[in-house]
Amino acid sequence: MSSDTKDRILEKALEMFSIYGYRGTNLRDLASSLELSKSALYRHFNSKDDIFNTLVARLEVYYAEHFGSETNLPPVPANTEELKALTFRMVRFTVHDEKIRMIRKFFSMEQFRNSRAAALSSKHFLETQERIFSALFKEMMRAGLLQENDPETLSLAYTAPITAMIHLCDREPGREAEAFAKIENHMDLFIRTYGTSAPGVCIPQNTYGGETRMKELDYITLRSRPQLEDAAAEWFRDKWNVPKEAYLECMDAYLNHETEYGWYLCLDGDRIVAGLGVIENDFHERKDLTPNICAVYTEEEYRCRGIAGQLLDMAVADLKSKGITPVYLLTDHTGFYERYGWEFLCMVRGDDEPELSRMYVHN
């Protein structure tokens, strides 16, 4: 019971520190919010400073276990796709874990008032990431996956824009899908710039007639460009050999606000180059696992650029903003969806399919 009370005090203190800052949090209010007397609180902690020090020590252990540290490095990526998957796992943990979000908010407020908070802020927002990726990049250079460069400088070039996008998510949570898309674009540019042509390295590019050029792609919902409905239904029909009318029926319901299960497209100019949709059930026996991402497809010459990942993140964020979570996805792929935060759930039989397929979930 004593341990439970101590944990409750620390949890509530973290919440109050993240809202009111260190000076604005007083022990009387902390005790009162937990229905404790101040003397009962003092049986567990000697002072507010004691609470703060214990909290930071626990969170450092928690952070090292889930994110990594210099003494607890994540596995060295075997190729650049694994680097992207590892990075996105770290980003999602950093952005979505409530404890880490609150301590980051606290450090952001206190770094200009408190030298100790400033030092901890620099450690967690800059130095830890730099050292982790510096160590990983050094090994990837030895394996021939990255060009020879100063690993510390390379680590800073890689992590600084990602950190900036994480802070954007903190300030404006509604822009998470945009921030994640920019992170993926940054990772792809980094790989094109510093990667090698060693086996297992995927260098994303757009090549026409021998000329490589990067173009800005547009990620949209069908609601934002309803005039594309017919073209989109035609495009999905060509990719999946499902009647156009079936797509039009789902798209009509979405455009008429009869459902929030949307359709998401990637455009290169006026051309649809990738897309996916959300439907009630993607033709399988588990009718309780709903809604489902469906019809995920990227044109062959646009693959290996993270486009499908950006569309998946966009769809999940859009649904979550409308209170729709979790989301499910049926596939025969292994290792692809995991890099975008999807977790394997179970094996499921598709309608009229002799073999079982893999069901994934995103919470």
C-alpha positions as CSV (number, residue, x, y, z in Angstrom):
1,M,0.0,0.0,0.0
2,S,2.9,2.4,0.8
3,S,4.4,1.7,-2.6
4,D,1.1,2.4,-4.3
5,T,0.8,5.7,-2.5
6,K,4.3,6.7,-3.4
7,D,3.6,5.9,-7.1
8,R,0.3,7.9,-6.9
9,I,2.2,10.9,-5.5
10,L,4.8,10.7,-8.3
11,E,2.2,10.4,-11.0
12,K,0.2,13.4,-9.7
13,A,3.4,15.4,-9.2
14,L,4.4,14.8,-12.8
15,E,1.0,16.0,-14.0
16,M,1.1,19.1,-11.8
17,F,4.7,19.9,-12.7
18,S,3.8,19.7,-16.4
19,I,0.9,22.2,-15.9
20,Y,2.1,24.6,-13.2
21,G,5.9,24.2,-13.4
22,Y,8.1,23.5,-10.4
23,R,7.5,26.8,-8.5
24,G,3.7,26.7,-9.2
25,T,3.3,23.2,-7.7
26,N,2.9,23.2,-3.9
27,L,2.8,20.2,-1.7
28,R,-0.4,21.2,0.0
29,D,-2.3,21.1,-3.3
30,L,-0.5,17.9,-4.3
31,A,-1.6,16.2,-1.1
32,S,-5.1,17.5,-1.3
33,S,-5.6,16.3,-4.9
34,L,-4.7,12.8,-3.7
35,E,-6.9,13.1,-0.6
36,L,-3.8,12.9,1.6
37,S,-2.7,15.0,4.5
38,K,0.5,16.9,4.1
39,S,2.0,14.9,6.9
40,A,1.1,11.7,5.1
41,L,2.9,13.0,2.0
42,Y,6.0,13.7,4.1
43,R,6.1,10.1,5.2
44,H,7.1,9.2,1.6
45,F,9.1,12.3,0.5
46,N,11.2,14.8,2.5
47,S,10.5,17.7,0.2
48,K,9.3,18.8,-3.2
49,D,12.9,18.5,-4.3
50,D,12.9,14.9,-3.2
51,I,9.8,14.2,-5.2
52,F,11.4,15.9,-8.3
53,N,14.6,13.9,-8.0
54,T,12.8,10.6,-7.5
55,L,10.6,11.4,-10.5
56,V,13.5,12.2,-12.8
57,A,15.4,9.1,-11.7
58,R,12.4,6.9,-12.5
59,L,11.7,8.5,-15.8
60,E,15.3,8.2,-16.9
61,V,15.1,4.5,-16.3
62,Y,11.8,4.3,-18.1
63,Y,13.1,6.4,-21.0
64,A,16.2,4.2,-21.4
65,E,14.1,1.0,-21.4
66,H,11.7,2.2,-24.1
67,F,13.8,4.7,-26.1
68,G,17.4,3.7,-25.5
69,S,20.5,5.2,-24.1
70,E,24.2,5.1,-24.5
71,T,24.4,2.0,-22.3
72,N,21.2,0.5,-23.7
73,L,21.6,1.0,-27.5
74,P,18.9,-0.4,-29.8
75,P,19.9,-3.0,-32.3
76,V,22.1,-1.7,-35.2
77,P,19.8,-1.5,-38.3
78,A,20.7,-4.0,-41.0
79,N,19.6,-1.7,-43.7
80,T,18.2,1.8,-44.2
81,E,14.6,0.6,-44.0
82,E,15.3,-0.8,-40.6
83,L,16.8,2.6,-39.7
84,K,13.5,4.3,-40.7
85,A,11.4,1.7,-38.7
86,L,13.6,2.1,-35.6
87,T,13.4,5.9,-35.9
88,F,9.6,5.9,-36.2
89,R,9.2,3.6,-33.3
90,M,11.2,6.1,-31.2
91,V,9.3,9.0,-32.6
92,R,5.9,7.4,-31.8
93,F,7.0,6.6,-28.3
94,T,8.2,10.1,-27.7
95,V,5.1,11.7,-29.1
96,H,2.5,9.4,-27.7
97,D,3.7,8.2,-24.3
98,E,1.9,10.4,-21.8
99,K,4.7,10.3,-19.2
100,I,7.3,11.4,-21.7
101,R,5.0,14.1,-23.1
102,M,4.4,15.6,-19.6
103,I,8.1,15.6,-18.6
104,R,9.0,17.2,-21.9
105,K,6.4,19.9,-21.4
106,F,7.8,20.5,-17.9
107,F,11.4,20.7,-19.1
108,S,10.3,23.1,-21.9
109,M,8.8,25.5,-19.4
110,E,11.5,25.2,-16.7
111,Q,14.6,25.3,-18.8
112,F,14.7,29.1,-18.7
113,R,14.1,29.3,-15.0
114,N,16.1,26.4,-13.6
115,S,19.6,25.4,-14.5
116,R,19.0,21.8,-13.5
117,A,16.0,21.6,-15.8
118,A,18.0,23.2,-18.6
119,A,20.7,20.5,-18.2
120,L,18.1,17.7,-18.2
121,S,16.4,19.3,-21.2
122,S,19.6,19.4,-23.2
123,K,20.4,15.8,-22.2
124,H,17.1,14.3,-23.3
125,F,16.2,16.5,-26.3
126,L,19.7,16.7,-27.8
127,E,22.6,14.8,-26.3
128,T,21.0,11.3,-25.8
129,Q,19.6,11.2,-29.3
130,E,22.9,12.4,-30.8
131,R,24.9,9.8,-28.9
132,I,22.5,6.9,-29.7
133,F,22.5,7.6,-33.4
134,S,26.2,8.5,-33.5
135,A,26.9,5.0,-32.2
136,L,24.4,3.4,-34.7
137,F,25.8,5.4,-37.6
138,K,29.4,4.4,-36.8
139,E,28.4,0.7,-37.1
140,M,26.3,1.3,-40.2
141,M,29.4,3.0,-41.8
142,R,31.5,-0.1,-40.9
143,A,28.8,-2.3,-42.6
144,G,28.9,-0.1,-45.7
145,L,25.3,1.1,-45.3
146,L,26.3,4.8,-44.9
147,Q,29.0,6.8,-46.4
148,E,32.1,7.6,-44.3
149,N,31.4,10.8,-42.4
150,D,31.9,12.2,-38.9
151,P,29.2,10.2,-37.0
152,E,28.5,12.9,-34.4
153,T,27.9,15.5,-37.1
154,L,25.8,13.1,-39.1
155,S,23.7,12.2,-36.0
156,L,23.0,15.9,-35.4
157,A,22.0,16.4,-39.0
158,Y,19.6,13.4,-38.7
159,T,18.0,14.1,-35.3
160,A,17.7,17.9,-35.2
161,P,14.8,18.1,-37.8
162,I,13.1,15.2,-36.2
163,T,13.2,16.8,-32.7
164,A,11.8,20.0,-34.3
165,M,8.8,18.0,-35.6
166,I,8.3,16.4,-32.2
167,H,8.0,19.8,-30.6
168,L,5.5,20.8,-33.4
169,C,3.4,17.8,-32.3
170,D,3.5,19.1,-28.7
171,R,2.5,22.6,-29.7
172,E,-0.1,21.7,-32.3
173,P,-1.3,18.1,-31.9
174,G,-3.6,18.4,-34.9
175,R,-0.6,18.7,-37.1
176,E,0.8,15.3,-36.2
177,A,0.1,13.7,-39.6
178,E,1.9,16.6,-41.3
179,A,4.9,16.3,-38.9
180,F,5.2,12.6,-39.4
181,A,5.1,13.1,-43.2
182,K,7.9,15.6,-42.9
183,I,9.9,13.3,-40.7
184,E,9.6,10.6,-43.3
185,N,10.6,13.0,-46.1
186,H,13.6,14.0,-44.1
187,M,14.7,10.4,-43.5
188,D,14.4,9.6,-47.2
189,L,16.5,12.7,-48.1
190,F,19.0,11.7,-45.5
191,I,19.3,8.2,-47.0
192,R,19.6,9.5,-50.5
193,T,22.3,11.9,-49.4
194,Y,24.4,9.7,-47.0
195,G,23.4,6.2,-48.0
196,T,25.4,3.8,-50.2
197,S,24.4,1.3,-52.8
198,A,25.2,-1.6,-50.6
199,P,22.8,-4.6,-50.5
200,G,19.8,-3.9,-48.4
201,V,20.0,-0.2,-48.9
202,C,16.9,1.4,-50.4
203,I,17.6,4.8,-52.0
204,P,14.2,6.4,-52.6
205,Q,14.1,8.4,-55.8
206,N,11.9,9.4,-58.7
207,T,13.5,8.6,-62.1
208,Y,12.3,9.4,-65.6
209,G,14.4,8.9,-68.7
210,G,17.6,8.5,-66.6
211,E,17.0,11.9,-64.8
212,T,16.5,11.7,-61.1
213,R,14.5,14.6,-59.6
214,M,12.6,15.1,-56.4
215,K,9.0,16.4,-56.6
216,E,6.7,17.7,-54.0
217,L,3.8,15.2,-53.6
218,D,0.4,16.1,-52.2
219,Y,-1.4,14.0,-49.6
220,I,-5.1,14.6,-49.5
221,T,-8.4,13.3,-48.4
222,L,-11.0,12.7,-51.0
223,R,-13.3,15.2,-49.2
224,S,-10.7,17.9,-50.0
225,R,-10.9,17.1,-53.7
226,P,-14.3,15.6,-54.3
227,Q,-13.9,16.1,-58.1
228,L,-11.4,13.2,-58.1
229,E,-14.0,10.7,-57.0
230,D,-14.6,9.1,-60.4
231,A,-10.8,9.0,-61.2
232,A,-10.0,7.6,-57.8
233,A,-12.6,4.8,-58.1
234,E,-11.2,4.0,-61.6
235,W,-7.7,4.0,-60.2
236,F,-8.5,1.6,-57.3
237,R,-10.5,-0.7,-59.7
238,D,-7.4,-1.0,-61.9
239,K,-5.2,-1.9,-59.0
240,W,-7.4,-4.3,-57.2
241,N,-9.8,-5.7,-59.8
242,V,-12.8,-4.8,-57.6
243,P,-15.8,-3.3,-59.4
244,K,-15.7,0.5,-59.7
245,E,-19.2,0.7,-58.4
246,A,-18.1,-0.8,-55.0
247,Y,-15.6,2.0,-54.6
248,L,-18.1,4.7,-55.7
249,E,-20.6,3.5,-53.1
250,C,-18.1,3.8,-50.3
251,M,-16.8,7.1,-51.5
252,D,-20.3,8.6,-51.9
253,A,-21.0,7.7,-48.3
254,Y,-17.8,9.4,-47.2
255,L,-18.4,12.5,-49.3
256,N,-22.0,12.8,-48.1
257,H,-20.9,12.6,-44.5
258,E,-22.8,9.3,-44.0
259,T,-19.6,7.8,-42.6
260,E,-16.2,9.0,-41.4
261,Y,-14.4,6.1,-43.0
262,G,-12.4,8.1,-45.5
263,W,-10.3,7.8,-48.7
264,Y,-6.8,9.1,-48.9
265,L,-4.7,9.8,-51.9
266,C,-1.1,10.8,-52.9
267,L,-0.9,13.0,-56.0
268,D,2.0,13.9,-58.2
269,G,0.5,16.9,-59.9
270,D,-2.8,15.7,-61.2
271,R,-1.8,12.0,-61.2
272,I,-2.9,9.6,-58.4
273,V,0.3,7.7,-57.5
274,A,-0.9,6.0,-54.2
275,G,-4.0,5.6,-52.1
276,L,-5.9,3.7,-49.5
277,G,-9.4,3.6,-48.0
278,V,-11.2,2.8,-44.8
279,I,-14.2,0.4,-44.8
280,E,-16.2,-1.5,-42.3
281,N,-14.8,-4.9,-43.1
282,D,-12.1,-5.9,-45.6
283,F,-13.8,-9.2,-46.6
284,H,-12.8,-11.4,-43.7
285,E,-14.5,-13.5,-41.0
286,R,-13.8,-11.3,-38.0
287,K,-16.6,-8.8,-38.3
288,D,-15.9,-7.5,-34.8
289,L,-12.5,-6.1,-35.9
290,T,-13.5,-2.8,-37.5
291,P,-12.9,-0.5,-39.2
292,N,-10.3,-1.7,-41.7
293,I,-7.7,0.0,-43.8
294,C,-8.1,-1.4,-47.4
295,A,-6.7,-1.1,-50.9
296,V,-3.2,0.1,-49.9
297,Y,-1.3,0.6,-53.2
298,T,1.6,2.7,-54.5
299,E,2.6,2.9,-58.1
300,E,5.8,0.9,-58.7
301,E,8.0,3.8,-59.7
302,Y,7.0,5.7,-56.6
303,R,7.8,2.9,-54.1
304,C,10.6,3.0,-51.6
305,R,9.8,6.7,-50.7
306,G,7.7,6.1,-47.6
307,I,4.5,7.2,-49.4
308,A,2.3,4.3,-48.1
309,G,3.6,5.1,-44.6
310,Q,2.6,8.7,-44.8
311,L,-0.9,7.7,-46.1
312,L,-1.3,5.2,-43.3
313,D,-0.3,7.8,-40.7
314,M,-2.6,10.3,-42.2
315,A,-5.6,7.9,-42.1
316,V,-4.9,6.8,-38.5
317,A,-4.5,10.4,-37.3
318,D,-7.7,11.5,-39.2
319,L,-9.7,8.7,-37.7
320,K,-8.3,9.2,-34.2
321,S,-9.3,12.9,-34.4
322,K,-12.9,11.7,-34.9
323,G,-12.7,9.3,-32.0
324,I,-12.3,6.2,-34.2
325,T,-9.7,3.9,-32.7
326,P,-8.3,1.2,-32.9
327,V,-8.1,0.5,-36.7
328,Y,-7.4,-2.8,-38.3
329,L,-5.6,-4.0,-41.4
330,L,-5.6,-7.4,-43.1
331,T,-2.5,-8.3,-45.2
332,D,-0.1,-11.1,-46.3
333,H,2.9,-8.8,-45.8
334,T,5.3,-9.3,-42.9
335,G,7.6,-6.6,-41.6
336,F,6.2,-3.7,-43.6
337,Y,3.4,-2.3,-41.4
338,E,5.3,-2.7,-38.2
339,R,7.6,0.2,-39.2
340,Y,4.5,2.5,-39.1
341,G,3.4,1.5,-35.6
342,W,1.1,-1.4,-36.5
343,E,1.1,-4.4,-34.3
344,F,0.3,-8.0,-35.3
345,L,-2.9,-9.1,-33.7
346,C,-3.9,-12.6,-35.0
347,M,-4.4,-14.7,-38.0
348,V,-7.7,-14.3,-39.8
349,R,-9.4,-16.1,-42.8
350,G,-10.5,-13.9,-45.6
351,D,-13.8,-14.5,-47.3
352,D,-13.4,-17.6,-49.7
353,E,-9.7,-17.7,-48.9
354,P,-8.0,-21.1,-48.2
355,E,-5.1,-19.6,-46.3
356,L,-5.1,-17.4,-43.2
357,S,-3.8,-13.8,-43.4
358,R,-2.2,-11.5,-40.8
359,M,-4.4,-9.0,-39.0
360,Y,-2.8,-5.9,-37.7
361,V,-4.1,-3.3,-35.3
362,H,-3.1,0.4,-34.7
363,N,-4.3,1.9,-31.4
